[in-house]
Amino acid sequence: MTTEEQFDKEAQACRDVFEKKLRDYGAAWRILRPSSLTDQIFIKANRIRTIEIKGESLVNEGIRPELIGIVNYAVIGLIQLDLGFADKDDLPVSQALALYDSMMSKTLALMKAKNHDYDEAWRDMRTQSYTDLILMKLYRTKQIEDHQGKTLVSEGIDANYMDMINYAMFGLIRLTEQEGV
């Protein structure tokens, strides 16, 4: 399978979880400000790092669900950056899914461009490095948020969210390869 095919497969798994939760809860996440989404992603990335360091999980969920959560919360973050947060669930399922697909399409385009330029270097990285890079992007994002989105030379919050998605997707691809699925 090509990287793009692997990305599409993992993206579909993430979208399936997003859609099921959307049908269970609606778009309740519309009330979240981007900074709250950044913190939610931080919790998931930090849990992955803790599992990697300790080598075990006492809660019956592994790394895969956390990576899916990072992808989905970062996509929600991109949506919130575009639409702004709301006081209530104001998105029908069909519109929320269309926005999700649009954000994932933009993220895939970014991955393809970077993957071309870096010649799939991510395949030679240790999977724990994806976790560390996601955490670094989170700390950068928090700094940008603390500066009200202003940067001097750095990418914005949206670019950091897309990078987090791509690192999480690489982690999902590598997990699938290790599991032989």
C-alpha positions as CSV (number, residue, x, y, z in Angstrom):
1,M,0.0,0.0,0.0
2,T,1.2,3.5,-0.7
3,T,1.5,6.1,2.1
4,E,-1.6,7.9,0.7
5,E,-3.6,4.7,0.7
6,Q,-2.5,4.0,4.3
7,F,-3.3,7.6,5.3
8,D,-6.8,7.2,3.7
9,K,-7.4,3.9,5.6
10,E,-6.5,5.4,8.9
11,A,-8.3,8.6,8.2
12,Q,-11.5,6.6,7.5
13,A,-11.1,4.8,10.9
14,C,-10.8,8.2,12.6
15,R,-13.8,9.6,10.7
16,D,-15.9,6.5,11.7
17,V,-15.2,7.3,15.3
18,F,-15.9,11.0,14.8
19,E,-19.2,10.2,13.1
20,K,-20.4,7.7,15.7
21,K,-19.6,10.2,18.5
22,L,-21.3,13.0,16.5
23,R,-24.4,10.8,16.2
24,D,-24.3,10.0,20.0
25,Y,-23.6,13.5,21.2
26,G,-24.2,15.9,18.4
27,A,-21.6,18.7,17.8
28,A,-21.5,19.5,21.6
29,W,-17.8,20.3,20.9
30,R,-18.9,23.5,19.3
31,I,-18.8,25.2,22.7
32,L,-15.0,24.5,23.0
33,R,-12.6,27.3,22.5
34,P,-9.4,26.3,20.6
35,S,-7.4,26.6,23.8
36,S,-9.6,23.9,25.4
37,L,-9.1,21.7,22.4
38,T,-5.3,22.2,22.6
39,D,-5.5,21.1,26.3
40,Q,-7.6,18.0,25.4
41,I,-5.1,17.0,22.7
42,F,-2.3,17.5,25.4
43,I,-4.1,15.1,27.7
44,K,-4.2,12.4,25.0
45,A,-0.5,12.9,23.9
46,N,0.7,13.0,27.5
47,R,-1.1,9.7,28.2
48,I,0.5,8.1,25.2
49,R,3.9,9.3,26.4
50,T,3.2,7.9,29.9
51,I,2.2,4.5,28.4
52,E,5.4,4.5,26.3
53,I,7.6,5.3,29.3
54,K,5.9,3.0,31.8
55,G,5.2,0.2,29.3
56,E,1.7,-0.4,30.6
57,S,-1.7,1.0,30.8
58,L,-4.0,0.5,33.8
59,V,-7.0,1.9,31.9
60,N,-8.3,-0.6,29.3
61,E,-7.4,1.6,26.3
62,G,-4.2,1.6,24.4
63,I,-2.3,4.0,22.2
64,R,-4.5,3.6,19.1
65,P,-7.7,5.3,20.6
66,E,-5.6,8.1,21.9
67,L,-4.0,8.7,18.5
68,I,-7.5,8.7,16.9
69,G,-8.6,11.2,19.6
70,I,-5.7,13.5,18.7
71,V,-6.6,13.4,15.1
72,N,-10.3,14.1,15.8
73,Y,-9.7,16.8,18.3
74,A,-7.2,18.5,16.0
75,V,-9.7,18.4,13.2
76,I,-12.3,19.9,15.5
77,G,-9.7,22.6,16.4
78,L,-9.3,23.4,12.7
79,I,-13.1,23.7,12.4
80,Q,-13.3,25.9,15.4
81,L,-10.6,28.2,14.1
82,D,-12.6,28.6,10.9
83,L,-16.0,29.0,12.4
84,G,-15.3,30.3,15.9
85,F,-16.8,28.6,18.9
86,A,-20.5,28.7,19.6
87,D,-22.7,28.8,22.7
88,K,-24.5,25.6,21.7
89,D,-24.5,22.7,19.2
90,D,-25.3,24.5,16.0
91,L,-24.1,22.1,13.3
92,P,-26.2,19.4,11.8
93,V,-24.4,16.0,11.3
94,S,-24.1,16.4,7.5
95,Q,-22.4,19.9,7.8
96,A,-20.1,18.7,10.6
97,L,-19.0,15.7,8.5
98,A,-18.5,17.9,5.4
99,L,-16.2,20.2,7.5
100,Y,-14.4,17.2,8.9
101,D,-13.7,15.9,5.4
102,S,-12.6,19.3,4.2
103,M,-10.1,19.7,7.0
104,M,-8.7,16.1,6.5
105,S,-8.4,16.8,2.8
106,K,-6.3,19.9,3.5
107,T,-4.2,17.9,6.0
108,L,-3.6,15.1,3.5
109,A,-2.5,17.7,0.9
110,L,0.0,19.0,3.5
111,M,1.2,15.5,4.3
112,K,1.8,14.7,0.6
113,A,3.8,17.9,0.1
114,K,5.9,17.4,3.1
115,N,6.3,13.7,2.5
116,H,7.6,14.5,-1.0
117,D,10.1,17.0,0.3
118,Y,11.3,14.9,3.2
119,D,11.2,11.6,1.2
120,E,9.2,9.7,3.8
121,A,11.7,10.2,6.6
122,W,8.9,9.5,9.1
123,R,9.1,5.8,8.3
124,D,12.7,5.7,9.7
125,M,11.7,7.5,12.9
126,R,11.0,5.9,16.2
127,T,7.3,5.9,16.9
128,Q,7.9,7.5,20.3
129,S,9.3,10.5,18.4
130,Y,5.8,11.2,17.0
131,T,4.5,11.5,20.5
132,D,7.3,13.9,21.4
133,L,6.8,16.0,18.3
134,I,3.1,16.2,19.0
135,L,3.8,17.4,22.5
136,M,6.3,20.0,21.2
137,K,3.6,21.2,18.7
138,L,1.2,21.5,21.6
139,Y,3.6,23.6,23.7
140,R,4.1,25.8,20.6
141,T,0.4,26.1,20.1
142,K,-0.1,27.0,23.8
143,Q,2.5,29.8,23.4
144,I,0.8,31.1,20.3
145,E,-2.6,31.0,22.1
146,D,-1.1,32.8,25.0
147,H,0.0,35.5,22.6
148,Q,-3.5,35.8,21.1
149,G,-2.4,34.0,17.9
150,K,0.3,36.5,17.0
151,T,3.7,35.1,15.8
152,L,6.8,36.9,14.5
153,V,8.0,34.2,12.0
154,S,6.3,31.0,13.1
155,E,3.4,29.1,11.6
156,G,0.0,29.6,13.1
157,I,-2.2,27.4,15.2
158,D,-3.8,25.8,12.2
159,A,-0.5,24.6,10.8
160,N,0.4,23.1,14.2
161,Y,-2.9,21.3,14.4
162,M,-2.3,19.8,10.9
163,D,1.2,18.7,11.9
164,M,-0.3,17.0,15.0
165,I,-2.8,15.2,12.8
166,N,-0.1,14.0,10.5
167,Y,2.2,12.8,13.3
168,A,-0.8,10.9,14.8
169,M,-1.6,9.5,11.4
170,F,2.0,8.3,11.0
171,G,1.7,6.6,14.4
172,L,-1.6,4.9,13.4
173,I,0.0,3.7,10.2
174,R,3.0,2.3,12.0
175,L,0.8,0.6,14.6
176,T,-1.2,-1.0,11.8
177,E,2.0,-2.2,10.2
178,Q,3.3,-3.7,13.5
179,E,-0.1,-5.4,14.1
180,G,0.1,-6.9,10.5
181,V,-3.5,-5.7,9.8
